[in-house]
């Protein structure tokens, strides 16, 4: 019966968040844009939602999402070519739990981890 999941992450500034995800990560905005406190974006089959949290401390919260991909090397390389900063501890690497992963921090320090199974 369950058909999809759309994580909701905090954002301090809608325009900054919109520009990061659209210009740097290649997402597109979906849904109505007439709600200043809410943002919905999509890329391929992944949809993320954001809610306004102007008092958010970007260095003291736990917003994070794990996104699976089927071509992690190409995604990682394209982000490097676009000079998207990779998390300092999140470069592309094989993990002992059977995934190849890398991570980014968005402007509000939501952790985006991308992973692909090696099995």
C-alpha positions in Angstrom: 0.0 0.0 0.0 2.9 2.4 0.6 3.9 4.1 -2.7 6.6 6.8 -2.0 8.4 8.7 0.7 9.2 12.4 0.5 11.6 13.5 3.3 11.0 16.9 4.8 14.1 18.9 5.8 14.4 22.3 7.5 15.6 25.4 5.6 16.4 28.9 6.8 15.9 30.6 3.5 13.8 29.3 0.7 15.6 31.1 -2.1 19.1 29.9 -1.0 17.8 26.3 -0.7 16.1 26.5 -4.1 19.2 27.8 -5.8 21.4 25.1 -4.3 19.3 22.2 -5.2 18.3 23.5 -8.7 21.6 25.1 -9.9 24.1 22.9 -8.2 22.3 19.5 -7.8 20.1 19.6 -10.9 16.7 19.3 -9.2 13.6 21.0 -10.5 10.9 22.8 -8.4 7.5 21.1 -8.4 4.1 22.0 -7.0 2.8 25.5 -6.3 5.4 28.1 -5.4 3.0 30.5 -3.6 3.9 29.2 -0.1 6.9 31.1 1.2 7.4 28.6 4.0 7.5 25.4 1.9 9.5 24.1 -1.1 9.2 20.9 -3.1 11.8 19.7 -5.5 12.4 16.6 -7.6 15.1 14.9 -9.6 14.5 11.6 -11.4 12.4 9.6 -8.9 13.6 11.5 -5.8 11.4 14.2 -4.2 12.4 16.3 -1.3 10.3 18.8 0.7 11.6 21.6 2.8 9.9 23.6 5.5 10.9 27.1 6.7 12.8 27.1 10.0 14.3 30.6 10.3 15.8 30.0 13.7 17.5 26.8 12.7 21.0 26.5 13.9 22.8 24.8 10.9 25.5 23.5 13.1 23.3 21.9 15.7 20.6 19.8 14.1 20.3 16.3 12.6 18.6 16.8 9.2 19.7 14.0 6.9 18.5 11.8 4.1 20.0 8.8 2.3 19.5 8.7 -1.5 20.1 5.6 -3.5 21.5 5.8 -7.0 22.3 3.3 -9.7 25.4 5.2 -11.1 27.2 6.7 -8.1 30.5 7.2 -9.9 28.9 9.3 -12.7 26.9 11.3 -10.1 30.0 11.9 -8.0 32.1 13.0 -11.0 29.4 15.4 -12.3 29.3 17.1 -8.9 33.0 17.4 -8.8 33.0 18.9 -12.3 30.4 21.4 -11.2 32.6 22.2 -8.1 29.9 21.2 -5.7 31.6 20.9 -2.3 31.7 17.3 -1.0 31.4 16.8 2.8 34.9 16.9 4.3 34.5 13.3 5.7 32.2 12.1 2.8 34.3 11.5 -0.3 33.4 8.6 -2.5 34.3 5.4 -0.7 33.3 1.8 -0.3 31.7 1.1 3.1 31.9 -2.2 5.0 28.0 -2.5 4.9 28.1 -3.1 1.2 27.6 0.4 -0.2 29.6 2.9 -2.1 28.8 6.3 -0.7 29.5 10.0 -0.6 28.0 12.9 1.2 27.2 16.6 0.8 26.0 19.3 3.2 23.3 21.6 1.9 23.3 25.3 2.9 21.5 24.4 6.2 23.8 21.5 6.9 21.3 18.9 6.1 23.4 15.8 5.3 22.7 14.2 1.9 24.3 10.8 1.6 24.2 9.1 -1.8 24.7 5.4 -2.0 24.8 2.4 -4.3 24.9 -1.3 -3.4 28.0 -3.1 -4.4 26.2 -6.5 -4.4 
